[in-house]
Amino acid sequence: MNYSDFLLSLLIWVPIAGGGLVLVAGEQRLTAGRWIALATAIATFLLSVPLYSQFDSVTAAMQFTEFQPWIAAINVNYHVGVDGISMPLILLTTFMTVLVIVAGWEGIKSHVSQYFAAFLIMEGLMIGVFAALDAMLFYVFWEAMLVPMFLIIGVWGGPRRVYATIKFFLYTFLGSVFMLVSLIYLYLQSGSYEIMDFHKLSLGMNTQLLIFISFLLAFAVKVPMWPVHTWLPDAHVEAPTGGSVILAAIMLKMGGYGFLRFSLPITPDASRSLNGLIIAMSLIAVVYIGFVALVQRDMKKLIAYSSIAHMGFVTLGFFLPFAIYSNTGNLAGAVLGMEGGMVQMVSHGLISGALFFCVGVLYDRMHSREIADYGGVVNSMPWFATLMVFFALANAGLPGTSAFVGEFFVILASFKASFWIAFAAGTTLVLGAAYTLWMVKRVVFGDIANPKVAELTDINTREIIVLSALALVVLLLGVWPDPLTEVMEVTLDNLLQHVMESKL
């Protein structure tokens, strides 16, 4: 038996077991707990590398699959596997978790072992979401990962952490209840919880519409799409730095992943019928939320609203194929929109995570996130200022950064659907530059108005490692996106062919 036969299980359960070990180490053996957490996170990342190096990019079939019976009475199985959609997201998860552990090395002062354990356990559960091929297994992982994030915000969060946690939990949990009802219905129709069996089901239009709406309630909250986005700014503002990073970099991507894995292939006719609604919601997120970001006084809140606007590009790209087909009568360029959405998911995870790290660096020194409390940071923290400006430019979609690739693909595909869709989507290039660069101008540049800013110390080795690693990947994918686009192209093309076939 080859180790690759159970590679995904290792990726799911090694971090969960590592989290258990950190808890056992406890506060009395804090140094050991920290090193166990870091070693587990690095080991999980190294274990995930063969997913990419051994991935066969010429097939759309599931790879690295594992199958074991779980609950035989209702035909639920432990079935995992990856394709070109889920594999990049698993790599993003393992990469970001290492950086979160490194970033929280000294910043967390209370319940340190529980903090690191929560992130490791959540890492395993998030990988489980992306790898699950059994719908009930997917649902278990989907709900279970809420618990560590609930604790991360509720225990280590800011003064309004209880309000933010309950709001986060209620929004995400209630949306998921409707998804569970649909999964049970699909099981009753197919006799199986296999997601691929759901893809083959022929469903009537009314049934598809109801299932699509139930999935939409779960996935739109997670993305989050307008108008169910209000939980995100509160959660981000109150969460500790690591919580904000994982929330933005990984958890939001699960909504986009759900659309590709469930909504589009299971209910293609309903998706075609309601694609105008999704495109409208996406464009409102891009334009309206961009203006909302422009008036924020809190750095974290500004980046949180920026995340909602950028995730609007993801859902727009996924639902453009229907608009392109109805406008041109062919699918030329349709896969470009989906590719752009996927690239944007990965890119946004890196850039928004980096910006939250930057805010965390300032907060650790000044204990304030208010833009008005800063000014002239470049004078006392030149290395930090260099990296923050780079991430700000990346967030605005500067050519040569990963954000430009995703946004360019989606806007290019939008032109094939409608000039006005492309025009509205293109406003993000203006608004993104406006709110991000205005924040940088007020925080990084200008005169030092606050005496405390003059006393700031520049980033240390640990912070340089975290931010430089993110900058390197953002730059690499911006200059050379092929390593990312090649692995997803065949899978997305196959999905597109499946989605455009009616099930009526």
N, C-alpha and C positions, 0 to 999 in steps of 0.2 A: 504493500500500500504506500503510495506517494503522499508526502506531507501536503501537497496541493489538493488532495482529496478532502481534507478537512481544514483547509486554510481559512475559509470564512468563519467556521466555528471558533478557530483560534482568535480571529479578529474580534468576534463578538464576546467571547468568554474570558480571554486573557485580561482585558482591562477591568471587567467586572470582578474577577478574582483578585487582581491587583488592588482594586478599591477596597475589597474585603481585608486584604493584608495591611493596608494603610490604617484601616479602622482598628485592627488588632494591635498595631504598633502604638496607636493612641497618642495622647499629648505628652506622656512621660518619655516616649522615645521619638521625639519630634523630628530630630535630624534623620533618623532611620526612615521614618514615615515619608519625609520629603524625597529622599533618595529612592525609596521604593516606588513612589508615584512617578518620578522622572524616568526611572528605568523601565517601568511598565509602559509609559506613554511612548518612549523611544522604541521599545521592543515592538509595540503595536504598529507604529509607523513603518518600521523595517519589515514587519510581516506583511504589510499592505503593498510594499513595492513590487513583489512578484505578480500581484493582480494586474499591474500595468505591464511589466516586462514580459510576462507570459501570455498576455491577452491577445487573442486572435481577432484582429480588426476587420477581417474580410467576411465574418459571419455575424448574423443578427441573433444567433442562438444563445441561450443562457450558458455561461461558463462557470467553472469552479463549483458546480452544483453538488449539493448534499441532500440526501433524503432519508428520513427516519420516521416511522409511525410515531405519533404522539398521543392523540386521543382517538382511539379507533372507533369508539361508539358514534362519533359524529364526523368521522373521516377528516380529522385535523392532523396535519403532518408537520414535522420539523423539516421544511423544504427551503433551502436557500440557494442563491445563485446570483450572478451579476451579468450585466450586458453593458453596452456603451453608454447607457444613461446613468446607471447606478454606480459603476466603477469609479468615475472621476469624483463623484460626491463622497464615496468612502475614503478615497485618498485625501480629499479636502478635510474630512473629519479627523483623520489620524494626524495630519500635519498641524492643524490648528490646535489640537489638544496638547501636543508637545509644547507649543508656544504659550498656551494658557498656563500650563504647569510652571514653566520657566518664569513667566511674568508674575505669577503669584507667590514666588519663592520667599520674598521678604515682606510684601505688602499686606498679607493677611496676618492679623495678630491674635485672633480668637478662634477657637475650634479649628485649628489649622488642619489636623488630620482628616476631620470630617469634610472640610472644604475640598481637599484634593481627592478624597474618596468619592465625593459626589460627582466630580468631573469625570473620573475614570469610569464609574458605573454608567453615567450618562453617555459616555463615548461608546461603550459596548451596545447600549440600547439603541443609539442612533444608527450605528452600523447595521444592527438588526433590522431596522426600518428599511434601509436601502437594499438589504440583501434578501429579505423575506419574499418567497414565491407562494406561500400559503397565506390567504387573506386573513385568517384568524391569527396566525403568528404575527403578521404585519400589524394587526390591530393591538395585540398584546404589547408589542414593542412601542407602538405609536403612543399608547396611553401611559405605559410605564415610564417613558422618558420625561413625562411631565413632573413626576415626583422629585427627581434630583434638582430640576430647574426651580420648582416650587420652593424647595429648601434653600437653594443658593440665593434666590432673591429674598426669601423670608427671613433667613438667619443673618446673612452678610450684607443685606441691602441698606438703603438709606432710611431716613426718618419716616417716609410714607410707604415702607416696604410691605406692610400687611395689606394695605389697600391695593397696591400694585400686584401683589401675588395672587390675591383672591380674584381680582379682575382677569389676570392672565389665565388662571386655572379655569374659571367659569367659561370664558370665551372659547378657549380651545377644547375644553371637555364637552360642552354642550353641542358644539359643531360636530364633534366626533360621534356623538350618540346617533345622529341621523345616518352617518356613514355605516355604523354597525347594523342598523336596520336594513340598509341596502345590501350589505354583505350577506346577511342571513337570508334575505330574499333570493339573492343570486345562488346561494348554496342550495336552497330548496328547488330551484329551477335546474341546476346542473348536477346536483348530488355530490358536489366536490367543493372544497374551499380553494382549489388551485386557481391562482390569478389567471394563468394562461387558459384554463377552461372557461373562465368568465369571458375572456376575449372572444371565444368561439360561439357564445350564446346568441341566438337570434331573438331579439326583443322588439315588442311593438313600440310605436312612437310614444304613446302616453306613459308606458313603463319606463322607457328611456328618459323621458323628460323628468319624471319623479326621481329616478336614480341619479341623473345628472345634477339636479338641484340639491339632493342630499349630499352628494360628494362635494358640490360647490360650497355648501355650508361648512364642511370640514376643512377643505383646502384653502378657501378664500380667507378664512380666519387666520390660518397658519402663515399665508404668504407675507403680510396680510394685504388684502385688496381693499380699496375704498368700497363701501363705507364701514367695514368691520375692522378698521385698523386702529381704533382708539386705544386698545390695550397696549400697543407696542411702545409708544413714547413713555408711558408711565412705567412699564416694565424696564425699559432701558435706563431711565433716569435713576430708578431706585436700585437696580442691580449693581453688584460689584463689577469691576472691569472685566474679569474673566467671564462672568455671566453675560454681560453685554456682547462680548466677542463671540461666544458660542451661539447665543440667541440670533445674532445677525448673520454670522458666517454659516451656520449649519441648520438651525431649527427652521428658519424662514424658507430654506430650500426644500423642505419636506412638502410644503404646499405645492410648489411647482412640480416636484417629483410625482406627487399624487395625481396631478392633471395628466401627466404623460403615462403613468402606469395604470390608472383606473378610468378617469373621465373620458379621455379621447378614444381609447380602444374599445371600451365596454359600451359606451353610448355615442357612437359616431354621428348618428342622425340627429340626436338631441344637441350634440356639440355644434353641428352645422346650423341647426335651427336657432340656437342661442348664442352663436359666435359674435353677433352684433352687440349683445349685452356685455359679453366679456371684454370685447375690444373697447367699448365705451367706458366700462369700469377701469380698464387699464389706462386709457388716455386721461381720464379724470385724475387718476393717481399720479400720472406723469406731470400734468399741468397744474392742477389745483394744489396738490400736496407740495409741489415745487414752490409755489407762492407761500404756502404755510411755513415751509422751512425757512423762507427768506426773513420772516419776522421773529424767529426764535432768539431768545436771549441766553439760553442754556446750551452749551456746546453739544451735550449728549442728546438733547431733544432735537437739535438741528440735524445731527447725523441720523437719528432715528427716523425723522420725516424724510430725509434723503434716501434712506433704505426703502421706504414705502414707494417713493417715486421711481427708484431704480428697479425695484421688483415689478413695477408696472410694465417695464420693458419685457420681462420674462413672460408674463401671461399674454402680452400682446404678440410676441413672437410665436408662441405655441398655437394661437388661434387664428393667425394670419392665413394659413393655407386655404381655409374655406373662402375667405374674402378674395384671395388671389384667384382661386378657381372660378368663382362666380363672375369675376371681372374679366378674366382673360380666356377662360375655357380650357386652360391647361395648368399643370402644376409646376411649370418652370420657375425656379426661384423659391418655391414654397418651403423646401427643406432648409433654405438659407435662414428663414425666420426662426425655425425651430432650433437650428444650430446656434443662431445668435442668442436665443433665450437660454440655452444650456451654457454657452460661454459666459453670458452675463451672470448666471447663477454662481459659477465658480469665481469669476472676477469680483463680483460684489462681495462674496464671502471673504476674499483676501483684502480688498480695499476697505470695506466698512470695518472689518476686524482690526485692521491697522489703525484706522482713525479712532476707534474706541480705545485701542492701546495708547495712542497719543494723548487722548483726554485723560486716561488713567495716570500717565506719567505726570501730567500737570497737576492732577487732583492729589496725588500722593505728596506733592511738594507744597501746594497752596490750599488744599482742602476747599476748593471752589471750582465750580464748572461754569460760573457766570462769565460771559464774554467781557462784560464791562470791568471785571476785576483784573484783566490782563492788559497787554500792550507792551511792545518792545521786548518780547521774549527772546528774539534773535540775538540781542545784545549779551544776554547772560547764558543762553543755551544754543550756541550756533549749530552744533551737530544735530540736536533735536529739531531745530527750526528747518534745517535742510530736509530731513526726512518727512516732517509734517507737511511742508510745502509740496514735496513730491507726491504724497498720498492725496493731498487736496487737488492737485492738478489731475491725478489719475481719476479721482472721483468726478471731476468735471468732464472726463472723457478725452483727455489729451492724447493725440496720436502717438503711438509708441508704447502705450500702456494697455493692459488687458481690457479695461472698460471700453476703450474705443472700438476694439474688435467686435464685442458683443453688440454694442449700440449701432455700429455701422452696418452689421449684418441685418439687424432688425429694421433699421430705417430703409435699407436697400430693398428688402422684401416688402416693406410697407408701400413703396412707390408702385409695385406691381398690383397692389390691392386698390389703392386710392391715393391720389395726391394729398388729400386733406388728412388722411390718417398719417401719412409720412410727415406732413407739415406739423401736425399736433405732436407727434413723437419727437420731431426735431427740436421742439422748444426746450427739451431737457438739456440740450447742449448749451443753451443760453441761460436757463434757470439754474442748472447745475453749477455752471461757472459763477453765476451771480451769488448764490448763497454760500458756496464753499469758499470762494476767493475773498468775499467780504468778511467772512469769519476769520480767515487767515490774516487779512489786513489788520483787523482789530486786535487779534491775539498775538500774532508773531511780530508784526512790524509796528512802526510808529514810535512815539516817545514812551519812555517808561513813566507811566502815571502813578503806578502803585510801587511804593518802596520795597515791598516784599519781592517783586519781580526781579529787582536788581540783585537780590541775594540768592536767587535760584542757582542750583548746581546743574551742570549739563548731565546728559544721560550716562549711566554707568555701563559697564561691559555687558551685563545681563540684558539691559534694555536695548543696547546696540544690536546684540545678537537677534533678539525678537524682531525688531523693526527692519533690520537689514535683510533678514531671511524673507520677510514679506515683500520688501521692495524688489528683491532679486527676482522672485517668482512673478510679480506684477509686470516687471520690465520684460522678462523672458517671454511670457505669454503675449505681451503686446507686440514684441518684435517678431516672434516666431510662434504663432498659435497652432501650427500643424500638430504638435504632439497631443494637443487636446482635441482638435477637430477631427483628426484621423480616427480616433478610437470610437467616436460617437456617430460618424457619418452613416455607416451601413445600418446601424440600429435605428437611427432616426428615419432613414429612407424607407426601411421596412415598416416602421410604425406609420409613416405617412401613407404608404400604399394600403395598409390595413384600415386606417381611419377614413380613407376616401371611398371605401366600399360600404354600401348601404346594407344594414341588417334587416331592413323591412321586407 
